[in-house]
Structures are given as structure tokens and as C-alpha cells.
């Protein structure tokens, strides 16, 4: 468990949101932090993939071939 100190304005906004969503402040804060961290991880992975592509260590696939491969998986 971790304790986080928030300013009064942030606490008030979180409390208002928690009340509106019928959840506790702790549950809401946990959900929001998790969503933010997942977005951060996705952005980091995208940055790494772009850097790999720009360095020439990766290749792009033609969308038509990718799409055709997706249909092959379904059948």
C-alpha cells in the first residue's frame, strides 16, 4: 500500500467524481492511476517501435497483406 498526498483542489475533484461514479475515493484513484500508467506504457512502446523503425531495424508490412492474413486466421 502507498500513501499519496494530494492538494485540496485535486482531492475535492476526486471526491466529486467518486461520488458521481458511486465508488470510493481509493477505488477511483487506483483506477485512474492504472489507466494513466497503462497509457504511459503504450506510449513508451509506441516510441520504441517508432525508433526501431526509423533506425532501419524493423520493416513495415503492406496493409493488404496484413489484412489478408487476418482473414486467413478466421477461417
N, C-alpha and C positions, 0 to 999 in steps of 0.2 A: 504494500500500500504506500502511496505517495501523497504528501500534503502539498497543495498548491495555494499560494497566496494570490488573490485577485483584487484589483481595485474595486471600489464601491460601485462604479458605473457598470463594469463587466458583471459583477455579482448580481446587480439588480436586473440586468438584461437576461442573464441566465435563469434567474428565478422566475421572471415573467414568462420566458419561453418554456421552462419546465412545467409551470402551472398550466399553460395553454396546451401542452402536449400530454398532460396528466401523467407526469413522471417525476422522479426525484431529481434534485439538482445534481447529485453524484452520478446517476444513470445518464442524464443528459450530457454532462461534462465528459464522461467516459466515451459516449457515442460520438460526440463532436470531435474529441481529440483523436479517436480511432479513424474517423473519416478523413480528418486533416492529414494524419500520418500516412494513411493509405494513398491519398492524393500525392503526397510528397514522394513516396516510394515510386509511384507510377511515373511522376515527372523525372525522377532521377534515372529510372530505367530507360525512359524515352531519350533523355540526354545522352546516356551511354550508348544506346543504339544508333543515334544520330552521329555521334563522334566516331563510332566504328565504321559507319557507312561513309562518312566524309574522309576517313583515313584510307579508304580503299580495302579495308579488311572484311568487307561484307558486300553482298550483292543484292540488288533489287530483283524481285520476281515480277514478271508481267502479270497484270491483274487477270487477264483472260485465262492464263494457265492456273493461277491460284483458284479462281472461281470454278474452273472445270474440275480441279482436284477436290474441291468441296463437294461437288455433286457426286463424284466417284465414291466418296466416303459414305454418303447417304444410301447408296444402292447396294 
